[in-house]
Amino acid sequence: MPSSMQALDVGDVQRICSGQSIPDASIALKELIENALDACATQIVIRFEEYGKTTIEVLDNGTGIPSENHATLAQKNHTSKIALFEDIKTVQSFGFRGEALSSICQLALELTICTKTAQDAMGTLLKYDSCGKLLEKSSKARGMGTTVTPLPVRCRDFHRNIKKYYSKALKVIQTYALISTNVKFIASNRMGTRQQIVLSTECTVDTDRFRAMKITIASVFGMKFLKTLVPFQLNATSTHEKRTYGYISQIGMGAGRSDSDRQFLYINGRPIDAPKLTKAIHEVWRQFEMRQYAAYVIDFQVPSEDLDLNVTPDKRTVFFRHENEIIETLKTQLIEIYEPAKRIYTVQPLLTKEKTPACSQTTSVIEKEVVVGSPETRKKDLQPNSVTPQESGDAFETVFAQMCPRKRAKFRQDQPSPKKMYTSEIVSGWTLSSLRDARNRFFREEVFLGKRLSDKGPILQEEGISDELLHRVFQKNDFERMEIIGQFNLGFIIAKYDEKDLFIIDQHASDEKFRYESLQRSTVLHHQPLVRPLSLQLTTTEEMIILDHLQVFQKNGFTFEMDAQAQSNKLRLLSLPLSKETQFGIEDLRELISLLQDYPSNIESLRLSKVASILASRACRSSVMIGTALSKAEMTRIVHKLTGLEQPWNCPHGRPTMRHLFDIAALE
């Protein structure tokens, strides 16, 4: 090792700098896809052999590379996209730095390119060495476009982590396929003689960007994933903004993801990493959904002169003007989408044949029971469900798993002399057999629709299926308009809405949510004074959060005093929350500070996780239980009380309060 400073060899400098531009094979693939898109390709084919261990090849049908550019094609800082630095402000292409192919050459044993323009009679095969110097040039038959084949030199690391790099490469392809709706992407992997298509999209020429993106999302991730998304649009509110469009996860059962692996942000069709935008979406999402992560594909249309793309070599970090204004508009629009005054229910069968759990019973014969009117005073022969609500998961799935052909239904009405009537009738005009027929018919229709969507034709245009037929938008105040039909299985309320939709409502979950929100509003935790004040080691920002929200902390059981003479750590803790069920400490104080920092717009309903768990448990124990017979007045009261709740759609433990049963008109 030299003891004095000296200049590095030119070749070493190039290898070091190329590593900054192209750190791994997935970034090399990204650059090649961007080159194809800049060449106006309408079809891009990516071929892997042995997950890329042998070959990675990118083919396109773009404009090709003119012969005068062949010699300098892989030279560093050679580009046809800009002539001056000022041109960056108006550049529309993905590439402009003149580093991609040069860096790929530095990290490859060799680089082979076959290209043909519209003016060329034959294609040209070009071979470059690791310094980007053109070694060979020969003629080769090829249609218009370009084929690029780099051979990675970092073989040991690449082979050891081949599956990891392959997964990253597929993520890159998905990223560009989702936004490039006018380009057909095909990705395949060959293992020996067996070739597998891993991704295929359609070239969608549609002026409606929403419809085009919808088709592409279905092609990349499938129709099941698409059904969990809702359209998102951000119209221009000033001269600084253009239209923003995309899709984002809806709130509800089955929506969202367990990981943040499907979050795609773009600016003018360019994939970006935007931590502030991501955080803004996450903050709003967490106000309505605490378990899952939002999935989204959103493209922000921003004037080119307001962007700075030349921040990092991969150009995924972008600076743009009026960022705070766009973020605030974004959050406002998302809150309007997720505002809990409405809920979207999918019109589909409650159960599918593949997912129907095995029927289980606690006695030799379980009788199905629908109650209309006041409850009987004597004990029922039906044994209540022995599973507690917390253990039962989705109670709707559990109870309808028991809807087997051999089971009997018991129907009771108000009578002076109560007696059992074993029949399949639920209410006038409805039978269990008709319910099953409707369920099966909807199942067949859904399978047919899913098959058409997987055929990758002009899906939505061909079918002409309206979202209105597949979904029901249900407002909170619609609970007051529901007509109570009766009680099913001593646990569920059957209600009709708007003369065409039948809903099933979980009586326990609904009453539990009402009591939980009441406790949230009214409960003030008792204080437990400390033996002596505790000096808190807080940052200035954390102290400001406490001082700005003292009432919130007092409501949650924390009180403070302030030492005005102290230079730092001015706040001292006087008391902690007191509860028989659990103990609280400094970590809970820090949790509340973090919640106030992350969700400043949702202050009134913020609760510590321990407190929320306590209130949920209290609400559960005091609620109407499954197995309790209810009068029609009691059922009406439970349903109508949902109107006044902030979020009546799920109980505190996450179970849905209501499910769409079926469309009544479908039985006619």
Buried (B, 14 or more C-beta within 10 A) or exposed (E): EEEEEEEEEEEEEBBEBBBEBBBBBBBBBBBBBBBBBBBEBBBBBBBBBBBBBEBBBBBBBBBBBEEEEBBBBBBBEBBBBBEEEEEBBEBEBBBBBBBBBBBBBBBBEBBBBBBBBEEBEEBBBBBBBBBBEBEEEEEEEBEBBBBBBBBBEBEEEBBEBBEEBBEBBBBBBBBBBBBBBBBBBBBBBBEEEEEEEBBBBBBBEBEEBBBBBBBBBBBBBEBEBBBBBBBBEBEEEEEBBBEBBBBBBBBBBEBBBEEEEBBBBBBBBBBBEBEEBBEBBBBBBBBBBEEBBBBBBBBBBBBBEBBEBBEEBBBBBBEBBBBEEBBEBBBEBBBEBBEBEBBBBBBBBBBBEEEBEEEEEEEEEBBBBBBBBBBBEEEBEBEBBEBEBEEBEBBBBBBBBBBEEEBEBBBBEEEEEEEEEEEBEBBEEBBBEBBBEBBEBBBEEBEEBBEBBEEEEBBBEEEEBEEEEBBBEBEBEBBEEBEBBBBBBBBBBBBBBEEEBBBBBBBBBBBBBBBBBBBBEEBEBEBEEEEEBBEBEBEEEBBEBBEEBEEBBBBBBBBBEEEEEEEEEBBBBBBBBBBEEEEBEEEBBEBBBEBBEBBEEBEEEBBBEBBBBBBBBBBBEEBBBBBBBBBBEBBBBBBBBBBBBEBBBBBBBEBBBBBBBBBBEEBE
